[in-house]
Amino acid sequence: MISAFEYVTVFISIILGLGVTQILTGVADLVHQNERVKIYWPHLVWVLLVLILHVQEWYITFELRTFNAWRLPVFLFVLLYPIVLFITARLLFPFGLSDETIDLKEFYYKNYRRIFLFGAILALLSIFHDLIMRESAIEDFVGPSIVLTSLSTMAALKISSPAAHKIIALFMLSVLLVTIVVQWNEWLIVN
């Protein structure tokens, strides 16, 4: 017999797996059509960030193994993050094969506001998750609050300066890496 945690995490894992599939398929499509692809590195940083967020979510889900009250509203709330993450992964790539050049810079600037909006939603969900499910300390909200504010501001103000987008991409990657290093002992799965 499986536990309640094992039961609910199957569905969470499926959604996360679909998101990873979107990312890997998108990257594979770009590699397959590399002669027609114009790379834009800030776009690739966002692809890497969203991939890492999928792994991070799968990893963090293990912390819920001691959670016992799996009522439907709680489960639906926990599902929101993987669902939004999947949608974000889907937004990262042009879809449909064509014979035209795939300009990732052009694609990025046409879609960054939606990507940033979903990134801000992810940060907000992370804050709510930490408040409701983990009862986190106040310092745990600094990273998600910075992400929420930065992405919301960039999207709302329609900031399209290439320099600003390069800075925000590197900044978000730095925030994620620093978070992993600072919380090193939390990134441990033990029985």
CNS distance restraints for C-alpha pairs under 8 A (distance, minus, plus):
assign (resid   2 and name CA) (resid   6 and name CA) 6.04 0.50 0.50
assign (resid   2 and name CA) (resid   7 and name CA) 6.54 0.50 0.50
assign (resid   3 and name CA) (resid   7 and name CA) 6.23 0.50 0.50
assign (resid   4 and name CA) (resid   8 and name CA) 6.26 0.50 0.50
assign (resid   4 and name CA) (resid  68 and name CA) 7.49 0.50 0.50
assign (resid   4 and name CA) (resid  70 and name CA) 7.21 0.50 0.50
assign (resid   5 and name CA) (resid   9 and name CA) 6.02 0.50 0.50
assign (resid   5 and name CA) (resid  64 and name CA) 7.19 0.50 0.50
assign (resid   5 and name CA) (resid  65 and name CA) 5.47 0.50 0.50
assign (resid   5 and name CA) (resid  66 and name CA) 7.84 0.50 0.50
assign (resid   5 and name CA) (resid  67 and name CA) 7.50 0.50 0.50
assign (resid   5 and name CA) (resid  68 and name CA) 7.80 0.50 0.50
assign (resid   6 and name CA) (resid  10 and name CA) 6.41 0.50 0.50
assign (resid   6 and name CA) (resid  65 and name CA) 7.93 0.50 0.50
assign (resid   7 and name CA) (resid  11 and name CA) 7.66 0.50 0.50
assign (resid   8 and name CA) (resid  12 and name CA) 6.73 0.50 0.50
assign (resid   8 and name CA) (resid  75 and name CA) 7.42 0.50 0.50
assign (resid   9 and name CA) (resid  13 and name CA) 5.83 0.50 0.50
assign (resid   9 and name CA) (resid  61 and name CA) 7.56 0.50 0.50
assign (resid  10 and name CA) (resid  14 and name CA) 6.23 0.50 0.50
assign (resid  11 and name CA) (resid  15 and name CA) 6.43 0.50 0.50
assign (resid  12 and name CA) (resid  16 and name CA) 6.24 0.50 0.50
assign (resid  12 and name CA) (resid  79 and name CA) 6.35 0.50 0.50
assign (resid  12 and name CA) (resid  82 and name CA) 6.75 0.50 0.50
assign (resid  13 and name CA) (resid  17 and name CA) 5.86 0.50 0.50
assign (resid  13 and name CA) (resid  58 and name CA) 6.86 0.50 0.50
assign (resid  14 and name CA) (resid  18 and name CA) 6.18 0.50 0.50
assign (resid  15 and name CA) (resid  19 and name CA) 6.41 0.50 0.50
assign (resid  15 and name CA) (resid  82 and name CA) 6.15 0.50 0.50
assign (resid  15 and name CA) (resid  83 and name CA) 6.60 0.50 0.50
assign (resid  15 and name CA) (resid  86 and name CA) 6.94 0.50 0.50
assign (resid  16 and name CA) (resid  20 and name CA) 6.29 0.50 0.50
assign (resid  16 and name CA) (resid  54 and name CA) 6.10 0.50 0.50
assign (resid  16 and name CA) (resid  57 and name CA) 8.00 0.50 0.50
assign (resid  16 and name CA) (resid  58 and name CA) 7.11 0.50 0.50
assign (resid  16 and name CA) (resid  82 and name CA) 5.80 0.50 0.50
assign (resid  16 and name CA) (resid  83 and name CA) 7.88 0.50 0.50
assign (resid  16 and name CA) (resid  85 and name CA) 7.75 0.50 0.50
assign (resid  16 and name CA) (resid  86 and name CA) 6.77 0.50 0.50
assign (resid  17 and name CA) (resid  21 and name CA) 6.03 0.50 0.50
assign (resid  18 and name CA) (resid  22 and name CA) 6.23 0.50 0.50
assign (resid  18 and name CA) (resid  86 and name CA) 6.84 0.50 0.50
assign (resid  19 and name CA) (resid  23 and name CA) 6.42 0.50 0.50
assign (resid  19 and name CA) (resid  54 and name CA) 7.24 0.50 0.50
assign (resid  19 and name CA) (resid  85 and name CA) 6.90 0.50 0.50
assign (resid  19 and name CA) (resid  86 and name CA) 4.34 0.50 0.50
assign (resid  19 and name CA) (resid  87 and name CA) 7.60 0.50 0.50
assign (resid  19 and name CA) (resid  89 and name CA) 5.79 0.50 0.50
assign (resid  19 and name CA) (resid  90 and name CA) 7.32 0.50 0.50
assign (resid  20 and name CA) (resid  24 and name CA) 6.09 0.50 0.50
assign (resid  20 and name CA) (resid  51 and name CA) 6.45 0.50 0.50
assign (resid  20 and name CA) (resid  54 and name CA) 6.80 0.50 0.50
assign (resid  20 and name CA) (resid  86 and name CA) 7.90 0.50 0.50
assign (resid  20 and name CA) (resid  89 and name CA) 7.64 0.50 0.50
assign (resid  21 and name CA) (resid  25 and name CA) 5.79 0.50 0.50
assign (resid  22 and name CA) (resid  26 and name CA) 5.98 0.50 0.50
assign (resid  22 and name CA) (resid  86 and name CA) 7.80 0.50 0.50
assign (resid  22 and name CA) (resid  89 and name CA) 6.16 0.50 0.50
assign (resid  22 and name CA) (resid  90 and name CA) 5.99 0.50 0.50
assign (resid  23 and name CA) (resid  27 and name CA) 6.17 0.50 0.50
assign (resid  23 and name CA) (resid  47 and name CA) 7.09 0.50 0.50
assign (resid  23 and name CA) (resid  51 and name CA) 6.86 0.50 0.50
assign (resid  23 and name CA) (resid  89 and name CA) 5.95 0.50 0.50
assign (resid  23 and name CA) (resid  90 and name CA) 7.39 0.50 0.50
assign (resid  23 and name CA) (resid  92 and name CA) 7.84 0.50 0.50
assign (resid  23 and name CA) (resid  93 and name CA) 8.00 0.50 0.50
assign (resid  24 and name CA) (resid  28 and name CA) 5.97 0.50 0.50
assign (resid  25 and name CA) (resid  29 and name CA) 6.00 0.50 0.50
assign (resid  26 and name CA) (resid  30 and name CA) 6.30 0.50 0.50
assign (resid  26 and name CA) (resid  93 and name CA) 5.88 0.50 0.50
assign (resid  26 and name CA) (resid  94 and name CA) 7.99 0.50 0.50
assign (resid  27 and name CA) (resid  31 and name CA) 6.18 0.50 0.50
assign (resid  28 and name CA) (resid  32 and name CA) 5.94 0.50 0.50
assign (resid  29 and name CA) (resid  33 and name CA) 6.17 0.50 0.50
assign (resid  30 and name CA) (resid  34 and name CA) 5.61 0.50 0.50
assign (resid  30 and name CA) (resid  37 and name CA) 6.56 0.50 0.50
assign (resid  33 and name CA) (resid  37 and name CA) 6.44 0.50 0.50
assign (resid  36 and name CA) (resid  99 and name CA) 7.97 0.50 0.50
assign (resid  36 and name CA) (resid 100 and name CA) 7.07 0.50 0.50
assign (resid  36 and name CA) (resid 101 and name CA) 4.71 0.50 0.50
assign (resid  36 and name CA) (resid 102 and name CA) 5.89 0.50 0.50
assign (resid  37 and name CA) (resid 101 and name CA) 5.92 0.50 0.50
assign (resid  37 and name CA) (resid 102 and name CA) 4.66 0.50 0.50
assign (resid  37 and name CA) (resid 103 and name CA) 5.99 0.50 0.50
assign (resid  37 and name CA) (resid 104 and name CA) 7.25 0.50 0.50
assign (resid  38 and name CA) (resid 101 and name CA) 7.30 0.50 0.50
assign (resid  38 and name CA) (resid 102 and name CA) 6.05 0.50 0.50
assign (resid  38 and name CA) (resid 103 and name CA) 4.73 0.50 0.50
assign (resid  38 and name CA) (resid 104 and name CA) 5.91 0.50 0.50
assign (resid  38 and name CA) (resid 105 and name CA) 7.52 0.50 0.50
assign (resid  39 and name CA) (resid  44 and name CA) 7.93 0.50 0.50
assign (resid  39 and name CA) (resid 103 and name CA) 6.84 0.50 0.50
assign (resid  39 and name CA) (resid 104 and name CA) 5.58 0.50 0.50
assign (resid  39 and name CA) (resid 105 and name CA) 7.06 0.50 0.50
assign (resid  40 and name CA) (resid  44 and name CA) 6.70 0.50 0.50
assign (resid  40 and name CA) (resid 103 and name CA) 7.88 0.50 0.50
assign (resid  40 and name CA) (resid 104 and name CA) 5.48 0.50 0.50
assign (resid  40 and name CA) (resid 105 and name CA) 5.11 0.50 0.50
assign (resid  41 and name CA) (resid  45 and name CA) 6.24 0.50 0.50
assign (resid  42 and name CA) (resid  46 and name CA) 6.47 0.50 0.50
assign (resid  42 and name CA) (resid 165 and name CA) 6.97 0.50 0.50
assign (resid  42 and name CA) (resid 166 and name CA) 5.69 0.50 0.50
assign (resid  42 and name CA) (resid 169 and name CA) 5.74 0.50 0.50
assign (resid  42 and name CA) (resid 170 and name CA) 7.87 0.50 0.50
assign (resid  43 and name CA) (resid  47 and name CA) 6.39 0.50 0.50
assign (resid  43 and name CA) (resid  92 and name CA) 7.85 0.50 0.50
assign (resid  43 and name CA) (resid 104 and name CA) 6.93 0.50 0.50
assign (resid  43 and name CA) (resid 105 and name CA) 7.24 0.50 0.50
assign (resid  43 and name CA) (resid 108 and name CA) 6.22 0.50 0.50
assign (resid  44 and name CA) (resid  48 and name CA) 6.22 0.50 0.50
assign (resid  45 and name CA) (resid  49 and name CA) 6.09 0.50 0.50
assign (resid  45 and name CA) (resid 169 and name CA) 6.23 0.50 0.50
assign (resid  45 and name CA) (resid 170 and name CA) 7.55 0.50 0.50
assign (resid  45 and name CA) (resid 173 and name CA) 7.32 0.50 0.50
assign (resid  46 and name CA) (resid  50 and name CA) 6.07 0.50 0.50
assign (resid  46 and name CA) (resid  92 and name CA) 7.82 0.50 0.50
assign (resid  46 and name CA) (resid 169 and name CA) 6.72 0.50 0.50
assign (resid  47 and name CA) (resid  51 and name CA) 6.20 0.50 0.50
assign (resid  47 and name CA) (resid  89 and name CA) 7.56 0.50 0.50
assign (resid  47 and name CA) (resid  92 and name CA) 6.67 0.50 0.50
assign (resid  48 and name CA) (resid  52 and name CA) 6.16 0.50 0.50
assign (resid  49 and name CA) (resid  53 and name CA) 6.12 0.50 0.50
assign (resid  49 and name CA) (resid 172 and name CA) 7.92 0.50 0.50
assign (resid  49 and name CA) (resid 173 and name CA) 6.55 0.50 0.50
assign (resid  49 and name CA) (resid 176 and name CA) 7.98 0.50 0.50
assign (resid  50 and name CA) (resid  54 and name CA) 6.31 0.50 0.50
assign (resid  50 and name CA) (resid  85 and name CA) 7.40 0.50 0.50
assign (resid  50 and name CA) (resid  88 and name CA) 7.51 0.50 0.50
assign (resid  50 and name CA) (resid  89 and name CA) 6.50 0.50 0.50
assign (resid  51 and name CA) (resid  55 and name CA) 6.58 0.50 0.50
assign (resid  51 and name CA) (resid  89 and name CA) 7.87 0.50 0.50
assign (resid  52 and name CA) (resid  56 and name CA) 5.98 0.50 0.50
assign (resid  53 and name CA) (resid  57 and name CA) 5.96 0.50 0.50
assign (resid  53 and name CA) (resid  85 and name CA) 7.83 0.50 0.50
assign (resid  54 and name CA) (resid  58 and name CA) 6.29 0.50 0.50
assign (resid  54 and name CA) (resid  82 and name CA) 7.65 0.50 0.50
assign (resid  54 and name CA) (resid  85 and name CA) 7.08 0.50 0.50
assign (resid  55 and name CA) (resid  59 and name CA) 6.08 0.50 0.50
assign (resid  56 and name CA) (resid  60 and name CA) 5.98 0.50 0.50
assign (resid  57 and name CA) (resid  61 and name CA) 5.98 0.50 0.50
assign (resid  57 and name CA) (resid  82 and name CA) 7.44 0.50 0.50
assign (resid  58 and name CA) (resid  62 and name CA) 7.14 0.50 0.50
assign (resid  59 and name CA) (resid  63 and name CA) 7.88 0.50 0.50
assign (resid  59 and name CA) (resid 187 and name CA) 7.86 0.50 0.50
assign (resid  60 and name CA) (resid  64 and name CA) 7.70 0.50 0.50
assign (resid  61 and name CA) (resid  65 and name CA) 7.71 0.50 0.50
assign (resid  62 and name CA) (resid 189 and name CA) 7.59 0.50 0.50
assign (resid  69 and name CA) (resid  74 and name CA) 7.90 0.50 0.50
assign (resid  70 and name CA) (resid  74 and name CA) 6.09 0.50 0.50
assign (resid  70 and name CA) (resid  75 and name CA) 6.09 0.50 0.50
assign (resid  71 and name CA) (resid  75 and name CA) 6.25 0.50 0.50
assign (resid  72 and name CA) (resid  76 and name CA) 6.02 0.50 0.50
assign (resid  73 and name CA) (resid  77 and name CA) 6.10 0.50 0.50
assign (resid  74 and name CA) (resid  78 and name CA) 6.23 0.50 0.50
assign (resid  75 and name CA) (resid  79 and name CA) 6.14 0.50 0.50
assign (resid  76 and name CA) (resid  80 and name CA) 6.38 0.50 0.50
assign (resid  77 and name CA) (resid  81 and name CA) 7.78 0.50 0.50
assign (resid  78 and name CA) (resid  82 and name CA) 7.85 0.50 0.50
assign (resid  78 and name CA) (resid 129 and name CA) 7.53 0.50 0.50
assign (resid  79 and name CA) (resid  83 and name CA) 6.21 0.50 0.50
assign (resid  80 and name CA) (resid  84 and name CA) 6.11 0.50 0.50
assign (resid  80 and name CA) (resid 125 and name CA) 7.68 0.50 0.50
assign (resid  81 and name CA) (resid  85 and name CA) 5.99 0.50 0.50
assign (resid  81 and name CA) (resid 122 and name CA) 6.26 0.50 0.50
assign (resid  81 and name CA) (resid 125 and name CA) 6.36 0.50 0.50
assign (resid  81 and name CA) (resid 126 and name CA) 7.58 0.50 0.50
assign (resid  82 and name CA) (resid  86 and name CA) 6.05 0.50 0.50
assign (resid  83 and name CA) (resid  87 and name CA) 6.37 0.50 0.50
assign (resid  84 and name CA) (resid  88 and name CA) 6.14 0.50 0.50
assign (resid  84 and name CA) (resid 118 and name CA) 6.68 0.50 0.50
assign (resid  84 and name CA) (resid 121 and name CA) 7.65 0.50 0.50
assign (resid  84 and name CA) (resid 122 and name CA) 6.73 0.50 0.50
assign (resid  85 and name CA) (resid  89 and name CA) 6.21 0.50 0.50
assign (resid  85 and name CA) (resid 118 and name CA) 7.78 0.50 0.50
assign (resid  85 and name CA) (resid 122 and name CA) 7.09 0.50 0.50
assign (resid  86 and name CA) (resid  90 and name CA) 6.28 0.50 0.50
assign (resid  87 and name CA) (resid  91 and name CA) 6.27 0.50 0.50
assign (resid  87 and name CA) (resid 118 and name CA) 7.86 0.50 0.50
assign (resid  88 and name CA) (resid  92 and name CA) 6.57 0.50 0.50
assign (resid  88 and name CA) (resid 115 and name CA) 6.07 0.50 0.50
assign (resid  88 and name CA) (resid 118 and name CA) 6.05 0.50 0.50
assign (resid  88 and name CA) (resid 119 and name CA) 7.29 0.50 0.50
assign (resid  89 and name CA) (resid  93 and name CA) 7.73 0.50 0.50
assign (resid  91 and name CA) (resid 111 and name CA) 7.56 0.50 0.50
assign (resid  91 and name CA) (resid 114 and name CA) 7.71 0.50 0.50
assign (resid  91 and name CA) (resid 115 and name CA) 6.45 0.50 0.50
assign (resid  92 and name CA) (resid 108 and name CA) 7.88 0.50 0.50
assign (resid  92 and name CA) (resid 115 and name CA) 7.22 0.50 0.50
assign (resid  94 and name CA) (resid 107 and name CA) 7.18 0.50 0.50
assign (resid 102 and name CA) (resid 107 and name CA) 7.98 0.50 0.50
assign (resid 103 and name CA) (resid 107 and name CA) 6.21 0.50 0.50
assign (resid 104 and name CA) (resid 108 and name CA) 5.77 0.50 0.50
assign (resid 105 and name CA) (resid 109 and name CA) 6.29 0.50 0.50
assign (resid 106 and name CA) (resid 110 and name CA) 6.26 0.50 0.50
assign (resid 107 and name CA) (resid 111 and name CA) 6.27 0.50 0.50
assign (resid 108 and name CA) (resid 112 and name CA) 5.45 0.50 0.50
assign (resid 109 and name CA) (resid 113 and name CA) 7.98 0.50 0.50
assign (resid 109 and name CA) (resid 160 and name CA) 7.05 0.50 0.50
assign (resid 111 and name CA) (resid 115 and name CA) 6.34 0.50 0.50
assign (resid 112 and name CA) (resid 116 and name CA) 5.86 0.50 0.50
assign (resid 112 and name CA) (resid 155 and name CA) 7.48 0.50 0.50
assign (resid 113 and name CA) (resid 117 and name CA) 5.97 0.50 0.50
assign (resid 113 and name CA) (resid 154 and name CA) 7.65 0.50 0.50
assign (resid 113 and name CA) (resid 155 and name CA) 4.70 0.50 0.50
assign (resid 113 and name CA) (resid 156 and name CA) 7.80 0.50 0.50
assign (resid 113 and name CA) (resid 158 and name CA) 7.20 0.50 0.50
assign (resid 114 and name CA) (resid 118 and name CA) 6.25 0.50 0.50
assign (resid 114 and name CA) (resid 155 and name CA) 7.71 0.50 0.50
assign (resid 115 and name CA) (resid 119 and name CA) 6.13 0.50 0.50
assign (resid 116 and name CA) (resid 120 and name CA) 6.02 0.50 0.50
assign (resid 116 and name CA) (resid 151 and name CA) 5.20 0.50 0.50
assign (resid 116 and name CA) (resid 152 and name CA) 6.80 0.50 0.50
assign (resid 116 and name CA) (resid 154 and name CA) 7.62 0.50 0.50
assign (resid 116 and name CA) (resid 155 and name CA) 6.12 0.50 0.50
assign (resid 117 and name CA) (resid 121 and name CA) 6.25 0.50 0.50
assign (resid 117 and name CA) (resid 151 and name CA) 6.85 0.50 0.50
assign (resid 117 and name CA) (resid 152 and name CA) 6.38 0.50 0.50
assign (resid 117 and name CA) (resid 155 and name CA) 6.61 0.50 0.50
assign (resid 118 and name CA) (resid 122 and name CA) 6.15 0.50 0.50
assign (resid 119 and name CA) (resid 123 and name CA) 6.34 0.50 0.50
assign (resid 119 and name CA) (resid 147 and name CA) 7.79 0.50 0.50
assign (resid 119 and name CA) (resid 148 and name CA) 7.43 0.50 0.50
assign (resid 119 and name CA) (resid 151 and name CA) 6.84 0.50 0.50
assign (resid 120 and name CA) (resid 124 and name CA) 6.22 0.50 0.50
assign (resid 120 and name CA) (resid 147 and name CA) 6.62 0.50 0.50
assign (resid 120 and name CA) (resid 148 and name CA) 4.51 0.50 0.50
assign (resid 120 and name CA) (resid 149 and name CA) 7.54 0.50 0.50
assign (resid 120 and name CA) (resid 151 and name CA) 5.71 0.50 0.50
assign (resid 120 and name CA) (resid 152 and name CA) 5.95 0.50 0.50
assign (resid 121 and name CA) (resid 125 and name CA) 6.08 0.50 0.50
assign (resid 121 and name CA) (resid 148 and name CA) 7.41 0.50 0.50
assign (resid 122 and name CA) (resid 126 and name CA) 6.05 0.50 0.50
assign (resid 123 and name CA) (resid 127 and name CA) 6.34 0.50 0.50
assign (resid 123 and name CA) (resid 144 and name CA) 4.87 0.50 0.50
assign (resid 123 and name CA) (resid 145 and name CA) 6.90 0.50 0.50
assign (resid 123 and name CA) (resid 147 and name CA) 6.26 0.50 0.50
assign (resid 123 and name CA) (resid 148 and name CA) 5.35 0.50 0.50
assign (resid 124 and name CA) (resid 128 and name CA) 6.35 0.50 0.50
assign (resid 124 and name CA) (resid 144 and name CA) 7.05 0.50 0.50
assign (resid 124 and name CA) (resid 145 and name CA) 7.63 0.50 0.50
assign (resid 124 and name CA) (resid 148 and name CA) 6.49 0.50 0.50
assign (resid 125 and name CA) (resid 129 and name CA) 5.91 0.50 0.50
assign (resid 126 and name CA) (resid 130 and name CA) 6.09 0.50 0.50
assign (resid 126 and name CA) (resid 144 and name CA) 6.75 0.50 0.50
assign (resid 127 and name CA) (resid 131 and name CA) 6.21 0.50 0.50
assign (resid 127 and name CA) (resid 141 and name CA) 6.12 0.50 0.50
assign (resid 127 and name CA) (resid 144 and name CA) 6.46 0.50 0.50
assign (resid 127 and name CA) (resid 145 and name CA) 7.65 0.50 0.50
assign (resid 128 and name CA) (resid 132 and name CA) 5.97 0.50 0.50
assign (resid 129 and name CA) (resid 133 and name CA) 5.37 0.50 0.50
assign (resid 129 and name CA) (resid 134 and name CA) 6.84 0.50 0.50
assign (resid 130 and name CA) (resid 134 and name CA) 4.80 0.50 0.50
assign (resid 130 and name CA) (resid 135 and name CA) 5.84 0.50 0.50
assign (resid 130 and name CA) (resid 136 and name CA) 5.42 0.50 0.50
assign (resid 130 and name CA) (resid 140 and name CA) 7.84 0.50 0.50
assign (resid 130 and name CA) (resid 141 and name CA) 7.92 0.50 0.50
assign (resid 131 and name CA) (resid 135 and name CA) 4.95 0.50 0.50
assign (resid 131 and name CA) (resid 136 and name CA) 6.04 0.50 0.50
assign (resid 136 and name CA) (resid 140 and name CA) 6.26 0.50 0.50
assign (resid 137 and name CA) (resid 141 and name CA) 7.68 0.50 0.50
assign (resid 138 and name CA) (resid 142 and name CA) 7.51 0.50 0.50
assign (resid 140 and name CA) (resid 144 and name CA) 7.90 0.50 0.50
assign (resid 141 and name CA) (resid 145 and name CA) 5.88 0.50 0.50
assign (resid 142 and name CA) (resid 146 and name CA) 6.17 0.50 0.50
assign (resid 143 and name CA) (resid 147 and name CA) 6.31 0.50 0.50
assign (resid 143 and name CA) (resid 175 and name CA) 6.93 0.50 0.50
assign (resid 143 and name CA) (resid 179 and name CA) 7.53 0.50 0.50
assign (resid 144 and name CA) (resid 148 and name CA) 5.97 0.50 0.50
assign (resid 145 and name CA) (resid 149 and name CA) 6.06 0.50 0.50
assign (resid 146 and name CA) (resid 150 and name CA) 5.95 0.50 0.50
assign (resid 147 and name CA) (resid 151 and name CA) 5.96 0.50 0.50
assign (resid 147 and name CA) (resid 172 and name CA) 7.25 0.50 0.50
assign (resid 148 and name CA) (resid 152 and name CA) 5.89 0.50 0.50
assign (resid 149 and name CA) (resid 153 and name CA) 5.96 0.50 0.50
assign (resid 150 and name CA) (resid 154 and name CA) 6.20 0.50 0.50
assign (resid 150 and name CA) (resid 168 and name CA) 7.92 0.50 0.50
assign (resid 151 and name CA) (resid 155 and name CA) 6.08 0.50 0.50
assign (resid 152 and name CA) (resid 156 and name CA) 5.86 0.50 0.50
assign (resid 153 and name CA) (resid 157 and name CA) 5.86 0.50 0.50
assign (resid 154 and name CA) (resid 158 and name CA) 5.89 0.50 0.50
assign (resid 154 and name CA) (resid 159 and name CA) 5.28 0.50 0.50
assign (resid 155 and name CA) (resid 159 and name CA) 6.74 0.50 0.50
assign (resid 159 and name CA) (resid 164 and name CA) 7.51 0.50 0.50
assign (resid 160 and name CA) (resid 164 and name CA) 7.34 0.50 0.50
assign (resid 160 and name CA) (resid 165 and name CA) 7.14 0.50 0.50
assign (resid 161 and name CA) (resid 165 and name CA) 6.38 0.50 0.50
assign (resid 162 and name CA) (resid 166 and name CA) 6.14 0.50 0.50
assign (resid 163 and name CA) (resid 167 and name CA) 6.15 0.50 0.50
assign (resid 164 and name CA) (resid 168 and name CA) 6.08 0.50 0.50
assign (resid 165 and name CA) (resid 169 and name CA) 6.04 0.50 0.50
assign (resid 166 and name CA) (resid 170 and name CA) 6.28 0.50 0.50
assign (resid 167 and name CA) (resid 171 and name CA) 5.89 0.50 0.50
assign (resid 168 and name CA) (resid 172 and name CA) 5.97 0.50 0.50
assign (resid 169 and name CA) (resid 173 and name CA) 6.27 0.50 0.50
assign (resid 170 and name CA) (resid 174 and name CA) 6.04 0.50 0.50
assign (resid 171 and name CA) (resid 175 and name CA) 6.11 0.50 0.50
assign (resid 172 and name CA) (resid 176 and name CA) 6.22 0.50 0.50
assign (resid 173 and name CA) (resid 177 and name CA) 6.21 0.50 0.50
assign (resid 174 and name CA) (resid 178 and name CA) 5.93 0.50 0.50
assign (resid 175 and name CA) (resid 179 and name CA) 6.00 0.50 0.50
assign (resid 176 and name CA) (resid 180 and name CA) 6.32 0.50 0.50
assign (resid 177 and name CA) (resid 181 and name CA) 6.29 0.50 0.50
assign (resid 178 and name CA) (resid 182 and name CA) 5.92 0.50 0.50
assign (resid 179 and name CA) (resid 183 and name CA) 5.88 0.50 0.50
assign (resid 180 and name CA) (resid 184 and name CA) 5.67 0.50 0.50
assign (resid 180 and name CA) (resid 187 and name CA) 7.43 0.50 0.50
assign (resid 183 and name CA) (resid 187 and name CA) 6.81 0.50 0.50
assign (resid 184 and name CA) (resid 188 and name CA) 7.80 0.50 0.50
